[in-house]
């Protein structure tokens, strides 16, 4: 290879790194804007026609969902998550009031804590 080509290739490397860095910054900026613009929201219901937003501490924008009938059972020992058998005591700090009267379960989706409850939104108890 000639010395001119080697020098030319070395000159391109910093420019390529700069372009890659600018591209990475642009992608991160778009992700940050998208996450702030599209909060993780509960679906609208009759009680909350506009829906409501899950607290970030409970879901990190993707860990929460409305449960189906029978997925969360109210037992004397607490709320039992049917799919995992986990018991969340009624006075646990993870238990929150549900703004729309439905159960909502926020759980880790992956890793060692997969399926473990982060927050549980419960409807008001009936007497």
LUMDO-595703 format. One record per residue: residue in one letter; x, y, z of N, C-alpha, C, O in turn. Coordinates in Angstrom, 3 decimals. Atoms other than C-alpha are relative to their C-alpha. Example, Ala and Ser with C-alpha at 12.3 -4.5 7.8 and 13.67 -1.06 7.14 Angstrom:
LUMDO-595703
> a	0.890	-1.190	0.000	12.300	-4.500	7.800	0.900	1.200	0.000	1.936	1.181	0.665
> s	-0.820	-1.190	-0.060	13.670	-1.060	7.140	-0.770	1.090	0.730	-0.261	2.198	0.899
END
This chain:
LUMDO-595703
> x	0.840	-1.162	0.000	0.000	0.000	0.000	0.895	1.237	0.000	1.925	1.260	0.674
> x	-0.826	-1.204	0.063	1.340	3.442	-0.797	-0.187	0.833	1.259	-1.200	0.702	1.946
> x	0.047	-0.848	-1.192	2.062	5.968	1.956	-1.172	0.967	-0.071	-1.760	1.286	0.962
> x	1.121	-0.936	0.149	-0.589	8.350	0.538	-1.317	-0.667	0.382	-2.160	-0.036	1.019
> x	1.248	0.704	-0.318	-3.346	5.720	0.862	-0.094	-0.249	1.508	-1.166	-0.112	2.097
> x	-0.015	0.251	-1.441	-2.305	4.855	4.431	-0.352	1.278	0.755	-1.152	1.256	1.690
> x	0.317	-1.277	-0.656	-2.352	8.557	5.414	-1.453	0.360	-0.206	-2.097	0.872	0.710
> x	1.394	-0.309	0.303	-5.728	8.970	3.729	-0.933	-0.838	0.870	-1.921	-0.318	1.389
> x	0.825	0.879	-0.829	-7.190	5.972	5.594	0.023	0.456	1.450	-1.003	0.424	2.130
> x	-0.092	-0.474	-1.381	-5.892	7.333	8.910	-0.792	1.286	0.200	-1.328	1.513	1.285
> x	0.755	-1.252	-0.094	-7.522	10.694	8.209	-1.504	-0.271	0.031	-2.254	0.493	0.638
> x	1.423	0.321	0.051	-10.895	9.029	7.547	-0.485	-0.567	1.331	-1.640	-0.347	1.695
> x	0.422	0.632	-1.244	-10.953	7.104	10.866	-0.582	0.996	1.005	-1.666	0.739	1.527
> x	0.615	-0.941	-0.943	-11.484	10.170	13.115	-1.326	0.560	-0.523	-2.256	0.763	0.256
> x	1.256	-0.513	0.564	-14.160	11.486	10.755	-1.106	-1.046	0.150	-2.248	-0.704	0.455
> x	0.981	1.070	-0.165	-15.911	8.115	10.858	-0.459	-0.122	1.443	-1.643	-0.332	1.707
> x	0.358	0.036	-1.419	-15.794	8.089	14.653	-0.907	1.164	0.362	-1.860	1.003	1.124
> x	0.818	-1.170	-0.269	-17.223	11.595	14.736	-1.413	-0.208	-0.513	-2.381	0.081	0.190
> x	1.333	0.257	0.551	-20.093	10.628	12.443	-0.754	-1.027	0.824	-1.947	-0.868	1.084
> x	0.649	1.021	-0.828	-20.798	7.519	14.510	-0.459	0.598	1.327	-1.558	0.299	1.794
> x	0.360	-0.630	-1.269	-20.780	9.593	17.720	-1.209	0.905	-0.156	-2.113	0.893	0.680
> x	1.146	-0.879	0.249	-23.155	12.162	16.244	-1.269	-0.812	-0.227	-2.339	-0.447	0.259
> x	1.144	0.874	0.247	-25.450	9.382	15.036	-0.502	-0.587	1.327	-1.708	-0.611	1.572
> x	0.382	0.578	-1.293	-25.432	7.750	18.499	-0.700	1.040	0.872	-1.700	0.737	1.521
> x	0.623	-1.077	-0.787	-26.233	11.081	20.172	-1.397	0.300	-0.531	-2.323	0.500	0.255
> x	1.310	-0.270	0.591	-29.104	11.686	17.746	-0.999	-1.101	0.363	-2.152	-0.810	0.680
> x	0.889	1.113	-0.344	-30.563	8.226	18.408	-0.396	0.082	1.471	-1.569	-0.093	1.802
> x	0.307	-0.120	-1.423	-30.323	8.687	22.176	-0.951	1.160	0.270	-1.849	1.048	1.105
> x	0.894	-1.151	-0.173	-31.978	12.094	21.927	-1.422	-0.342	-0.441	-2.389	0.033	0.222
> x	1.334	0.398	0.467	-34.857	10.637	19.894	-0.662	-0.959	0.979	-1.865	-0.857	1.221
> x	0.559	0.925	-0.987	-35.316	7.827	22.426	-0.457	0.736	1.250	-1.505	0.421	1.813
> x	0.371	-0.776	-1.189	-35.368	10.307	25.294	-1.281	0.786	-0.248	-2.155	0.845	0.616
> x	1.210	-0.751	0.326	-37.969	12.445	23.543	-1.194	-0.931	-0.106	-2.285	-0.588	0.350
> x	1.110	0.939	0.172	-40.088	9.412	22.675	-0.474	-0.516	1.347	-1.678	-0.650	1.567
> x	0.422	0.528	-1.295	-40.056	8.076	26.223	-0.729	1.057	0.818	-1.633	0.722	1.583
> x	0.701	-1.029	-0.748	-41.118	11.418	27.647	-1.324	0.360	-0.664	-2.257	0.786	0.017
> x	1.231	-0.347	0.700	-43.767	11.964	24.985	-1.031	-1.110	0.101	-2.232	-0.838	0.081
> x	0.918	1.122	-0.023	-45.272	8.493	25.217	0.131	-0.745	1.323	0.772	-1.793	1.397
> x	-0.038	0.646	-1.307	-45.712	7.650	28.881	-0.791	-1.294	-0.055	-1.680	-1.460	-0.890
> x	0.695	1.284	-0.071	-46.867	4.169	29.786	-1.324	0.237	0.696	-1.358	0.488	1.900
> x	1.314	-0.329	-0.531	-50.582	4.659	30.278	-0.892	-1.218	0.110	-0.784	-2.175	-0.657
> x	1.058	1.001	-0.113	-53.418	2.507	31.483	-1.045	0.326	-1.055	-1.233	1.487	-1.416
> x	1.020	-0.211	1.023	-56.150	2.032	28.923	-1.212	0.705	0.595	-1.523	0.511	1.770
> x	1.206	-0.671	-0.500	-59.250	4.217	29.229	-1.067	-1.009	0.436	-1.225	-2.073	-0.162
> x	1.117	0.808	-0.496	-62.151	2.763	31.211	-1.185	0.924	0.238	-1.070	2.139	0.078
> x	1.169	-0.831	-0.298	-65.633	3.954	32.125	0.302	0.947	1.154	-0.138	2.096	1.143
> x	-0.339	-0.832	-1.152	-64.244	5.261	35.428	1.031	1.071	-0.336	1.024	2.148	0.260
> x	-1.050	-0.936	0.421	-61.291	6.984	33.734	0.036	0.040	-1.528	0.906	-0.583	-2.136
> x	0.075	0.001	1.466	-62.258	7.745	30.111	1.259	0.519	-0.706	1.508	0.170	-1.860
> x	-1.229	-0.509	0.597	-58.985	9.596	29.488	1.193	-0.900	0.308	2.307	-0.642	-0.149
> x	-1.094	0.853	-0.415	-56.935	6.783	30.992	0.786	0.670	1.112	0.373	1.711	1.623
> x	-0.871	-0.570	-1.020	-54.164	7.446	33.501	1.397	-0.568	-0.189	1.573	-1.601	-0.836
> x	-1.387	0.416	0.170	-50.395	7.133	33.703	0.485	-0.763	1.223	0.270	-0.347	2.362
> x	-0.641	0.734	-1.085	-48.610	4.511	35.752	1.197	0.812	0.482	1.885	1.432	-0.329
> x	-1.201	-0.691	-0.486	-45.953	6.022	38.021	1.257	-0.670	-0.557	1.326	-1.896	-0.640
> x	-1.230	0.539	0.581	-42.491	5.604	36.508	0.678	-0.983	0.954	1.267	-1.969	0.511
> x	-0.631	0.887	-0.985	-41.261	3.993	39.741	-0.599	-1.401	-0.033	0.054	-2.365	0.365
> x	0.655	1.307	0.058	-43.746	1.167	39.182	0.257	-0.736	-1.307	0.242	-1.967	-1.340
> x	0.008	0.694	1.285	-43.263	0.468	35.531	1.172	0.266	-0.917	1.413	-0.516	-1.836
> x	-1.090	-0.346	0.913	-40.274	2.140	33.913	-0.478	-0.039	-1.449	0.267	-0.428	-2.349
> x	0.631	-0.144	1.313	-42.603	2.644	30.942	-0.381	-1.292	-0.716	-0.745	-1.240	-1.890
> x	0.451	1.191	0.717	-43.367	-1.003	30.171	-0.402	-1.182	0.875	-0.836	-2.198	0.333
> x	0.226	1.159	-0.852	-43.876	-3.269	33.193	-1.425	-0.181	0.509	-1.694	-1.187	1.166
> x	1.348	0.058	-0.569	-47.579	-2.591	34.004	-1.054	-0.374	-1.039	-0.922	-0.094	-2.230
> x	1.129	0.325	0.868	-50.811	-3.933	32.603	-1.236	-0.252	0.845	-1.135	-0.578	2.028
> x	1.255	0.352	-0.641	-54.465	-4.386	33.478	-0.073	-1.521	0.068	0.295	-2.205	-0.887
> x	0.089	1.451	-0.126	-55.094	-7.881	34.784	-1.344	-0.501	-0.505	-2.309	0.257	-0.611
> x	1.245	0.652	0.389	-57.728	-10.311	33.584	-0.656	-0.563	1.252	0.005	-0.730	2.277
> x	0.731	0.572	-1.122	-60.389	-11.736	35.885	0.698	-1.273	0.490	1.011	-2.165	-0.298
> x	-0.614	1.176	-0.598	-58.845	-14.252	38.261	1.509	0.021	0.076	2.101	-0.879	0.671
> x	-1.471	-0.065	-0.063	-55.223	-13.174	37.819	0.499	0.478	1.353	1.578	0.078	1.791
> x	-0.338	-0.463	-1.344	-55.157	-11.382	41.182	-1.175	-0.374	0.895	-2.312	0.036	0.665
> x	1.040	0.476	-0.912	-57.071	-13.011	44.003	0.189	0.637	1.367	1.305	0.706	1.883
> x	-0.052	-0.598	-1.330	-57.928	-11.313	47.282	-0.265	-1.105	1.016	-1.363	-1.661	1.071
> x	0.085	1.070	-1.003	-57.268	-13.799	50.099	0.304	0.600	1.374	0.788	1.729	1.453
> x	-0.299	-0.533	-1.337	-56.939	-13.397	53.891	1.483	0.356	0.193	1.801	1.288	0.931
> x	-1.433	-0.280	-0.159	-53.128	-13.489	53.592	0.488	1.150	-0.879	1.618	1.609	-0.715
> x	-0.364	-1.110	0.871	-53.101	-10.761	50.922	-0.470	-0.238	-1.420	-1.348	-1.065	-1.666
> x	0.336	0.150	1.418	-53.321	-10.425	47.159	0.909	-1.073	-0.594	2.133	-0.975	-0.510
> x	-0.758	1.106	0.566	-52.254	-13.614	45.408	0.031	0.158	-1.513	-1.016	0.258	-2.154
> x	-0.175	-0.057	1.447	-50.857	-13.377	41.883	-0.121	-1.450	-0.489	0.757	-2.274	-0.232
> x	0.308	1.381	0.382	-52.372	-16.506	40.313	1.094	-0.644	-0.839	1.411	-1.815	-0.631
> x	-0.995	0.579	0.899	-49.709	-17.012	37.650	1.318	-0.354	0.657	2.024	-1.245	0.187
> x	-1.291	0.238	-0.648	-46.756	-16.915	40.045	-0.135	-0.557	1.410	0.822	-1.108	1.956
> x	0.197	0.433	-1.378	-48.272	-17.764	43.425	0.524	1.001	1.022	0.442	0.761	2.226
> x	-0.525	-1.023	-0.907	-46.692	-14.635	44.886	-1.132	0.603	0.827	-2.222	0.855	0.314
> x	0.967	-0.637	-0.894	-48.523	-13.170	47.878	0.508	1.393	0.330	1.623	1.558	0.825
> x	-0.326	-1.388	-0.334	-48.510	-9.395	48.265	-0.913	0.396	1.150	-2.117	0.557	0.950
> x	0.843	-0.365	-1.137	-49.712	-8.470	51.768	-0.774	1.293	-0.264	-0.292	2.189	-0.958
> x	0.868	-1.157	0.267	-52.543	-5.940	51.794	0.602	1.328	0.446	0.314	2.367	-0.149
> x	-0.618	-1.241	-0.491	-50.506	-3.390	53.754	1.397	0.219	-0.568	2.130	1.087	-0.094
> x	-1.312	-0.128	0.632	-47.424	-3.816	51.550	0.088	1.349	-0.716	-0.899	1.836	-1.268
> x	-0.184	-1.307	0.650	-45.958	-0.565	50.200	-0.169	-0.075	-1.514	-0.342	0.958	-2.161
> x	0.196	0.156	1.445	-46.278	-1.985	46.666	-1.461	0.084	-0.403	-1.766	0.265	-1.582
> x	1.436	-0.069	0.281	-50.084	-1.959	46.942	-0.410	1.460	-0.087	-0.174	2.247	0.830
> x	0.438	-1.378	0.278	-51.553	1.224	45.455	-1.502	0.000	-0.310	-2.059	-1.013	-0.733
> x	1.407	-0.143	0.386	-55.101	2.509	44.974	-0.109	0.087	-1.512	0.650	0.808	-2.160
> x	0.217	-0.035	1.446	-56.369	1.899	41.467	-0.901	1.180	-0.353	-2.014	1.278	0.164
> x	0.817	-1.151	0.385	-57.631	5.120	39.864	-1.255	-0.368	-0.798	-2.212	0.405	-0.829
> x	1.154	0.341	0.845	-60.044	3.258	37.587	-0.822	-1.180	0.514	-1.754	-1.625	-0.156
> x	0.788	1.078	-0.570	-61.311	0.488	39.869	0.339	-1.388	-0.524	-0.363	-2.346	-0.201
> x	-0.442	1.300	0.510	-59.479	-2.336	38.038	1.333	-0.363	0.636	2.071	0.508	1.098
> x	-1.322	0.432	-0.433	-56.519	-4.443	39.126	1.001	0.275	-1.116	0.718	0.039	-2.290
> x	-1.113	-0.198	0.929	-53.237	-3.469	37.460	1.230	-0.583	0.679	1.498	-0.294	1.845
> x	-1.177	0.666	-0.559	-50.083	-5.540	37.964	1.240	0.480	-0.720	1.317	0.434	-1.948
> x	-1.287	-0.431	0.536	-46.594	-4.172	37.472	1.036	-0.990	0.503	1.238	-1.127	1.709
> x	-0.968	1.020	-0.384	-43.930	-6.875	37.430	1.215	0.063	-0.904	1.132	0.484	-2.058
> x	-1.225	0.073	0.790	-40.359	-7.311	36.282	-0.224	-0.963	-1.161	-0.822	-2.024	-0.985
> x	0.215	0.803	1.195	-40.323	-8.710	32.752	1.148	-0.944	-0.316	0.966	-1.898	-1.073
> x	-1.164	0.827	0.328	-36.840	-10.238	32.666	0.980	0.003	1.168	0.837	0.770	2.121
> x	-1.050	0.044	-1.003	-33.834	-11.138	34.743	-0.364	-0.874	1.185	-1.332	-1.632	1.135
> x	0.205	0.828	-1.183	-33.626	-12.731	38.172	-1.340	0.273	0.682	-1.910	-0.615	1.317
> x	1.266	-0.379	-0.637	-36.729	-10.855	39.359	-1.210	-0.146	-0.918	-2.284	0.355	-0.586
> x	1.108	0.132	0.954	-38.909	-11.795	36.359	-1.232	-0.566	0.705	-1.157	-1.579	1.401
> x	1.254	0.428	-0.592	-42.523	-12.116	37.462	-0.233	0.493	1.411	-1.295	0.239	1.980
> x	0.159	-0.542	-1.351	-41.952	-10.383	40.807	-0.716	1.339	-0.071	-0.444	2.158	-0.949
> x	0.821	-1.213	-0.021	-44.396	-7.621	41.679	0.826	1.226	0.373	1.588	1.220	1.339
> x	-0.582	-1.308	-0.305	-43.167	-4.031	41.554	-1.068	0.840	0.695	-0.831	1.408	1.761
> x	1.157	-0.704	-0.553	-46.572	-2.418	42.182	-1.256	-0.791	-0.349	-1.313	-1.484	-1.365
> x	1.289	0.626	0.263	-50.106	-3.717	42.423	-1.067	1.037	0.288	-1.227	1.477	1.426
> x	1.086	-0.967	-0.144	-52.985	-1.327	41.823	-1.283	-0.790	0.239	-1.660	-1.645	-0.563
> x	1.194	0.754	-0.371	-56.126	-2.571	43.548	-1.196	0.925	0.096	-1.062	2.083	0.494
> x	1.217	-0.808	-0.140	-59.725	-1.348	43.416	-0.378	0.131	1.458	0.104	-0.633	2.294
> x	0.440	-0.142	-1.382	-61.398	-0.118	46.576	-0.684	-1.290	0.454	-1.403	-1.936	-0.308
> x	0.632	1.206	-0.554	-62.474	-2.963	48.831	-1.464	0.262	0.271	-1.843	1.333	0.745
> x	1.439	-0.135	-0.271	-66.186	-3.548	49.070	-0.301	-0.582	1.376	0.420	-1.446	1.877
> x	0.361	0.457	-1.352	-67.911	-4.103	52.386	-1.210	-0.884	-0.041	-1.660	-1.363	1.000
END
